[in-house]
Amino acid sequence: MNNEIRLFSPATVANVACGFDVLGYCLDAIGDEMVVRKTAEKGIRITKIEGYDLPYEAEKNVAGVSALAMYEALQPDCGFEIEIYKNIKPGSGIGSSSASAAGSVYGMNELLGKPLDKTKLTYYAMKGEALASQCEHADNLAPAIFGGFTLVKSACPLHVLELPTPPDIFATLIHPQIEIKTSESRAILPKQIPLQHAITQWANVGSLVHALHTNNYDLLKEALIDVVIEPHRKQLIPHFDAVKLAANNAGALGCAISGSGPSIFALSKSEATAKAVESAMQEVYSKTDIEFETYVSKINTQGIKTL
Amino acid sequence: MNNEIRLFSPATVANVACGFDVLGYCLDAIGDEMVVRKTAEKGIRITKIEGYDLPYEAEKNVAGVSALAMYEALQPDCGFEIEIYKNIKPGSGIGSSSASAAGSVYGMNELLGKPLDKTKLTYYAMKGEALASQCEHADNLAPAIFGGFTLVKSACPLHVLELPTPPDIFATLIHPQIEIKTSESRAILPKQIPLQHAITQWANVGSLVHALHTNNYDLLKEALIDVVIEPHRKQLIPHFDAVKLAANNAGALGCAISGSGPSIFALSKSEATAKAVESAMQEVYSKTDIEFETYVSKINTQGIKTL
C-alpha cells in the first residue's frame, strides 16, 4: 500500500439558488491540491502550506481539525503529515474550507485502505468545516466528496442524496475580491420568513430535482430562483443585480450567490454559453474598481480524487 | 363524434406531507361519476345531482363555474348538460370540489374533440375550484387531471410537473365525519414561519421528488414529514396523533393530513401493508364517537377518465 497520496480537492457551489443549506454542486476547474503522507510518528502534522497564509497548528487548521476527528475515531497505528497547496481563496464562497476539510480525511482514508464510506468521510470533514463557519454543515462538503449535484437531506443524522447531472451543464463563477464573513452573511438572514416565499422555494427545490432527473433545461431555468435568501444577501455583494442581469441576458439558465458569497455562479446549457456568460460578468466588474477572477467549469461528477 | 360522455373524476390527496400547496397524488378507489352531454341549446345546465345536496345554478356550482369559464373562452356552437353523481363528500379533504371542477371541463373537452391540453383543462378547472376555496389553486386539480403524483411548480402561470409513481405504493385514507372549512384551516396557518423549518421542508420536498424518481421507499419514508403545516392543522382533527402513530406502527411509509383535512392519508409499500394501516386507523377511531370511513387505493396514474 502506498504511503503517500497526492489529491485534488475541488471547489464547490452551495445553495444553488433555491436550495439554501441543502443543495450543492462540484466544480472541476478550480480546487486545492494536497499531499497526505503516512508517518511512523503518531499524530497529525501540517508540514507545508502554500498559496494562502493559514495556521500550521492542526487544531487551528480546518484540514487539521477534520483529520484529528477521524484520527481519534479510528486510532490507527501511524501518524499523518499533510501538505496543503491552496488555490481556493478562503472566504471566496466556493467551499475553500470544505476543500481543506475534505482533503485530509480523503487522503487518510485512501492510505488506510478505505475503511470509511463517503458519508463517514463527510461526517468527519464537517468537524473541520465547523471551525471555519461555527456550525457543522455539509452543503459544500457533500458535493466535494460525492461529486455532481447533491442534496443534504439532513445534517444530523447525516444523509446525503446524489442527484443526477445533466450532461450539458457548465458553471461560470465570478469571484469579486471583497471579504464577506460567513458569520456576517448568516447574521443578515431573517429568523422568520413568509410562508408564501417558503412555498415558492420548495416548489423550486422539487422542480430542480425533477429537472436534474429529466435533463429538462427549461425547467432548470425556472427552478434556479431564490426568493428567500438572495434578497437579503445580495446587499453584501456590490453589482450583484447587474451581474445577474448580464448573465441571464447572455443565456444563462440561472445566476445566484455561490454559498454565502461574494462569489456569484451561473449555470448554462453549453460551454460556449458559459463562456459568453463569463464575458458578460467580466464586463460588469471591469467597469468597477473591484478586482475579480472568473472561471468556467464543467460539473465535476467524480468529486475529490487521487492525482 | 359522441354527443355524451360518462366519466370518472377521482379523489386526490393534496400537500402529501411536506409539499404544502404544491404536491398531490391521485386516488383510484373513490371518485365522482359525471355525465356531460352536448345540446343544441347553448349554455351550461346542470340537470342532475345525486349523492350530496349541491346547487343546480351553474354559476353557484363548482362544476358549473369551471364549465362556464371554458365555455366562454371557447364559445362552441352548442351547449352542455351536466349530471353529477357525487361520491366524494364535500369538505372531506380529498379533493371533492376539484373532482367536480375537473369533470365538467374534461367532459366538454372530450365532446369538442380535445381542443385543450391537460394544463389548459386545469386552468379552467381552477376557476371552479376558486368558488369552493376562495383562491385559485391546483394542488388537487393537477393530480385529478394528470394522474399520479404531481408538483404544481407555479399556479400563475400554471405549470404542472408529472412526477413518477413507484410501482408498489398504495394509499390508505380515513375520513372522520367532522367538518373543517378550507377557509378555517387556512386561517389557522401562520403568515411567517421559522427559516429553519422551511429548510427542513424543502429538503424533504427535494428528497420526495428524488425518492419518486429512484423508487427509494426508505427515502420516501424519511421525506413524508411535515414540520410546517401539520403542527397547526392537526389541532382541528381529533385523534390525529394517535392515528398517525398507529399508521406508522402498522408499517406505513408516512401519514399526514390530506389537503386541509379532516381526512388523513398514509402511504405504504404494498397493498397488504396499506390494509394493515387501514385496520390500525379504524381501531383508533372505533374507540371514539366520531363516524368515519376508510379507503385503500392504488395510485391512479391515469387520472380522470372516460367510462
Interface residues (C-beta under 8 A of the other chain):
Chain A: C18 G19 F20 D21 V22 L23 L151 V152 K153 S154 H159 L161 L163 L189 P190 K191 Q192 I193 P194 L195 A198 I199 T200 Q201 W202 A203 N204 V205 G206 S207 L208 V209 H210 H213 L219 E222 A223 V228
Chain B: C18 G19 F20 D21 V22 L23 L151 V152 K153 S154 H159 L161 L163 L189 P190 K191 Q192 I193 P194 L195 A198 I199 T200 Q201 W202 A203 N204 V205 G206 S207 L208 V209 H210 H213 L219 E222 A223 V228
